[in-house]
């Protein structure tokens, strides 16, 4: 597990890309119970003014924190996680979508043994989660 003593503000601690397909959305709908048809039917999505089928916001949020969980090695070390949904992730019926995540140290509190990890979460070059921040508990070396 990483040590707070080995970190510097600005360090990139994790990066990942996640591919989404329409099948991914259907599976997530089943797991979450969110069967809103804007997540799997183009006709419904466009009828309410959307450009097409959108990924669930909570799916995007869950994917975004995963690289941090993998980096710290224990999901229980995530003590806080917050995001603001800024743009939707449009999932093309043929090409799907790719969500990119870069996790960077935003703040360190050595006394508390915590770090704030700032996430940059993008789709098609645009940020889709604003002020995405994960607070993690870390050990000293």
C-alpha positions as CSV (number, residue, x, y, z in Angstrom):
1,X,0.0,0.0,0.0
2,X,1.3,3.5,-0.8
3,X,2.6,5.6,2.1
4,X,1.7,9.3,2.6
5,X,5.4,10.0,3.1
6,X,6.1,9.0,-0.5
7,X,3.5,11.3,-2.1
8,X,3.7,14.8,-3.4
9,X,0.9,17.1,-4.4
10,X,0.6,16.8,-8.2
11,X,1.7,13.1,-8.4
12,X,-0.4,11.0,-10.8
13,X,-1.2,7.9,-8.8
14,X,-3.4,6.0,-11.2
15,X,-4.8,6.1,-14.8
16,X,-7.3,4.0,-16.5
17,X,-9.7,3.8,-19.5
18,X,-13.0,2.0,-19.3
19,X,-14.9,0.8,-22.4
20,X,-18.7,0.9,-22.2
21,X,-21.1,-0.8,-24.6
22,X,-24.9,-1.0,-24.7
23,X,-24.6,-4.4,-23.1
24,X,-22.6,-2.8,-20.2
25,X,-25.5,-0.5,-19.7
26,X,-28.1,-3.3,-19.7
27,X,-26.0,-5.3,-17.2
28,X,-25.6,-2.2,-15.0
29,X,-29.4,-1.5,-15.1
30,X,-30.0,-5.1,-13.9
31,X,-27.5,-4.8,-11.1
32,X,-28.6,-1.3,-10.0
33,X,-32.4,-1.6,-10.6
34,X,-32.2,1.6,-12.7
35,X,-34.2,0.7,-15.8
36,X,-34.8,4.2,-17.1
37,X,-35.0,3.6,-20.9
38,X,-32.7,6.6,-21.7
39,X,-30.0,4.2,-20.8
40,X,-30.8,1.6,-23.5
41,X,-33.3,3.0,-26.0
42,X,-32.4,5.6,-28.5
43,X,-36.0,6.5,-29.3
44,X,-36.8,7.3,-25.7
45,X,-33.6,9.2,-25.2
46,X,-34.1,11.4,-28.2
47,X,-37.8,11.9,-27.4
48,X,-36.7,13.7,-24.2
49,X,-34.1,15.8,-26.0
50,X,-31.0,13.8,-25.5
51,X,-28.6,13.0,-28.3
52,X,-28.9,9.3,-27.7
53,X,-28.5,6.6,-25.0
54,X,-26.5,7.8,-22.0
55,X,-24.5,5.8,-19.5
56,X,-25.8,5.8,-15.9
57,X,-24.2,8.6,-13.9
58,X,-23.6,6.2,-11.0
59,X,-21.9,3.8,-13.4
60,X,-19.5,6.5,-14.5
61,X,-18.9,7.6,-10.9
62,X,-18.2,4.0,-9.9
63,X,-15.8,3.4,-12.7
64,X,-14.0,6.7,-11.9
65,X,-13.1,5.7,-8.4
66,X,-11.9,2.2,-9.3
67,X,-8.3,3.2,-10.2
68,X,-7.9,4.8,-6.8
69,X,-9.2,1.7,-5.1
70,X,-6.8,-0.4,-7.1
71,X,-3.9,1.9,-6.2
72,X,-4.6,1.9,-2.4
73,X,-5.4,-1.8,-2.4
74,X,-8.3,-1.6,0.1
75,X,-11.7,0.0,-0.6
76,X,-12.2,0.6,3.1
77,X,-9.4,3.2,2.9
78,X,-11.8,5.5,0.8
79,X,-13.2,7.7,3.5
80,X,-15.1,10.2,1.2
81,X,-16.0,10.4,-2.5
82,X,-17.8,13.3,-4.2
83,X,-18.4,14.3,-7.8
84,X,-20.5,16.7,-9.7
85,X,-22.1,15.4,-12.9
86,X,-21.2,17.9,-15.6
87,X,-21.7,16.1,-19.0
88,X,-23.3,12.9,-20.1
89,X,-21.5,9.9,-21.5
90,X,-23.1,9.0,-24.8
91,X,-22.8,5.3,-25.6
92,X,-22.9,4.7,-29.4
93,X,-24.7,1.5,-30.4
94,X,-21.8,0.3,-32.5
95,X,-18.6,2.0,-31.1
96,X,-19.7,2.2,-27.4
97,X,-17.8,4.8,-25.3
98,X,-14.5,5.1,-23.5
99,X,-14.2,6.9,-20.2
100,X,-10.7,8.0,-19.2
101,X,-9.6,8.6,-15.6
102,X,-6.5,10.3,-14.3
103,X,-6.0,10.3,-10.5
104,X,-3.7,13.0,-9.1
105,X,-2.7,13.9,-5.5
106,X,-4.5,17.2,-4.8
107,X,-3.8,17.6,-1.1
108,X,-1.9,15.8,1.7
109,X,-2.6,15.9,5.4
110,X,0.3,14.2,7.1
111,X,-1.0,14.6,10.6
112,X,-4.3,13.0,9.7
113,X,-2.7,10.5,7.4
114,X,-5.1,11.4,4.5
115,X,-4.7,12.4,0.9
116,X,-7.2,14.0,-1.4
117,X,-7.0,12.5,-4.8
118,X,-8.5,14.6,-7.6
119,X,-9.9,12.8,-10.5
120,X,-10.1,14.0,-14.1
121,X,-12.8,11.9,-15.8
122,X,-13.2,12.4,-19.5
123,X,-15.2,11.2,-22.5
124,X,-14.4,12.3,-26.0
125,X,-11.9,14.8,-24.6
126,X,-14.4,16.6,-22.4
127,X,-14.7,16.4,-18.6
128,X,-17.8,14.5,-17.5
129,X,-17.4,14.6,-13.7
130,X,-16.5,17.9,-12.1
131,X,-14.9,18.4,-8.7
132,X,-14.4,14.6,-8.5
133,X,-12.4,14.1,-5.3
134,X,-11.6,11.0,-3.3
135,X,-10.3,11.2,0.3
136,X,-8.2,8.2,1.3
137,X,-6.5,7.1,4.5
138,X,-2.9,6.1,4.2
139,X,-0.1,4.9,6.4
140,X,3.2,6.6,7.1
141,X,6.4,4.9,5.9
